[in-house]
Amino acid sequence: MAERLRLMAVHAHPDDESSKGAATMAKYVAEGVDVLVVTCTGGERGSVLNPKLDRPEVWANIGEIRRAEMDAARAILGVEQAWLGFVDSGLPEGDPLPPLPEGCFALEEVEVAAGPLVRLIREFRPHVLTTYDEEGGYPHPDHIMCHKVSVAAFDAAGDAERYPEAGEPWQPLKLYYDIGFSRGKIMALHEEMLARELKSPYGEWIERWADREDKGPRITTRVPCADYFPVRDDALRAHATQVDPDGFWFHVPMELQRKAWPTEDFQLVKSFVDSPVPESDLFAGIRGTAHAG
């Protein structure tokens, strides 16, 4: 019987799965891997970022609309999807920052919030789990909490003494942080745009970096997935309230993206198998082993 590999990707909000690692997931789905996206919150406090949908009736039903958008994106990517059921914390703004709303995801106790994810891990039994780094990819409180909960659940899921009510223990074999935008990637896209005498959308980013040391995460794993960039973009556009189809995300021509940076990138942070880096496969060290049966 052929082995069946399983990948779990844990994200903070609906739409995060389509902007972070989506082409990788679509590639693995096409190869017969079972992929489960876990969405921690419903995105109820998110903004409407598409000016064409910035209307009172959209704002009034944003939670329901974002669930429908998630259904559409899930179908495009070909993944399974589960909700953890926590409430969006919103992105606080101001100086000083206002307190987070009572009952939101970011104010949950990590040990408590990890419980539902431990249950999902034990039910789905992923070999690989992906999530965000310590800064959440960017410092949204839900992204930071997603990191904390994912790491706690990864560590607890294989321990029979922890969360005994959550099912039979299962230890994922590898934990990765998704690296959406490294400086190297942005520079490669920017320089390719300029070489073609096109206006780069990354000019302001690069100006802000001029006097900063690059202390970004270490890329250990580059997954070639350029053939699935169009699927990624279709899934992202399905989150119509969150993405302007005429906006920033779609300014770089597809053929240029495929040439300048044809991978999605990850940092391997924990592994229970022999998987020397650099890698080109999240399942390196797992394929063809007894662990993957």
C-alpha positions, -999 to 999 in steps of 0.1 A, spaced: 0 0 0 14 34 -10 24 57 18 2 87 24 20 118 36 2 144 56 8 181 61 -8 205 85 -5 243 81 -16 264 111 -27 300 103 -42 329 123 -70 341 100 -88 331 68 -67 344 39 -33 338 56 -32 303 41 -35 318 6 -7 344 11 18 321 30 28 287 16 -2 283 -7 17 272 -38 35 247 -17 3 232 -4 -12 231 -39 19 213 -52 17 187 -24 -21 182 -30 -13 175 -67 12 149 -56 -13 131 -34 -4 145 0 -32 151 24 -31 188 35 -51 203 64 -52 240 69 -61 250 105 -75 285 109 -73 298 145 -98 326 143 -127 337 121 -112 370 110 -142 388 126 -122 419 134 -104 422 101 -106 452 78 -122 454 44 -91 460 22 -108 458 -12 -122 493 -19 -148 478 -42 -163 459 -12 -160 487 14 -197 489 21 -218 489 52 -235 456 45 -201 439 40 -188 453 73 -220 441 90 -216 405 79 -178 403 78 -175 371 98 -200 352 77 -184 366 45 -149 356 55 -161 320 62 -175 318 27 -143 332 12 -124 306 31 -146 279 16 -138 292 -19 -101 294 -12 -100 259 3 -117 244 -28 -92 262 -51 -62 249 -32 -77 214 -28 -70 213 9 -90 203 39 -97 230 64 -107 232 101 -115 261 124 -101 263 159 -130 286 169 -112 315 185 -122 351 181 -101 375 161 -81 400 183 -79 428 157 -48 448 150 -45 475 177 -35 509 165 -25 541 182 1 554 207 -2 540 232 -18 509 218 -53 502 232 -59 470 252 -69 439 233 -107 431 234 -118 407 261 -122 371 250 -100 374 219 -75 348 208 -44 367 218 -55 368 254 -62 331 258 -38 311 279 -15 292 256 -19 259 275 -57 262 271 -57 274 235 -33 246 224 -58 219 235 -80 220 204 -50 220 181 -35 190 200 -68 172 193 -67 180 156 -30 169 154 -39 136 170 -69 131 147 -52 141 114 -18 128 123 4 151 102 40 142 95 49 179 90 35 210 106 40 246 94 33 278 113 48 313 119 80 323 136 82 340 170 73 374 155 43 359 137 57 368 103 46 403 112 36 415 147 -1 410 146 -12 396 181 -31 367 165 0 357 144 22 357 175 -4 337 194 -6 313 165 31 307 168 29 301 205 -1 277 202 14 258 173 47 252 190 30 242 223 7 217 204 36 203 184 55 195 216 24 182 235 7 161 208 31 131 212 30 131 250 4 107 264 4 124 297 -6 158 283 -42 164 271 -52 128 277 -88 137 267 -76 148 232 -71 113 217 -42 89 211 -8 106 210 8 115 177 41 132 172 46 152 140 81 146 127 90 181 115 81 217 124 87 245 100 82 283 101 68 298 69 91 325 55 68 346 33 91 375 25 128 374 30 151 402 20 167 381 -7 133 374 -23 122 410 -23 156 421 -37 154 395 -65 119 405 -75 128 442 -73 159 439 -94 141 418 -120 114 444 -123 140 472 -128 159 451 -153 127 449 -174 122 487 -170 90 481 -149 81 500 -117 88 478 -87 63 478 -59 91 471 -34 110 504 -37 98 518 -3 105 485 14 141 485 2 146 522 12 135 514 48 160 485 49 190 507 37 205 511 71 193 479 87 213 448 92 195 417 77 186 396 108 158 378 90 151 341 96 174 314 81 160 297 51 167 260 53 141 247 28 132 260 -6 102 242 -22 101 246 -60 64 254 -67 64 281 -94 39 260 -115 14 266 -87 18 304 -83 -14 309 -103 -34 286 -80 -20 306 -50 -32 339 -66 -66 325 -74 -70 314 -38 -58 348 -26 -83 365 -48 -111 343 -33 -106 363 -1 -122 392 -19 -127 414 12 -90 411 21 -73 417 -13 -76 444 -39 -73 425 -72 -58 456 -87 -34 461 -58 1 455 -46 1 417 -45 -5 414 -82 19 440 -96 47 416 -104 41 396 -137 38 359 -132 66 349 -156 89 373 -137 80 358 -103 87 323 -117 121 333 -130 133 355 -101 122 334 -72 105 300 -81 103 287 -46 84 291 -13 107 291 17 107 277 51 129 273 82 132 239 97 131 244 135 124 209 149 129 175 134 127 139 146 142 125 114 175 128 96 169 157 72 202 176 65 197 211 53 194 228 28 163 209 16 139 212 -13 111 191 3 92 195 36 90 157 37 128 151 33 138 123 56 102 111 59 94 98 24 98 60 21 103 54 58 82 35 83 71 68 98 52 77 66 32 45 64 
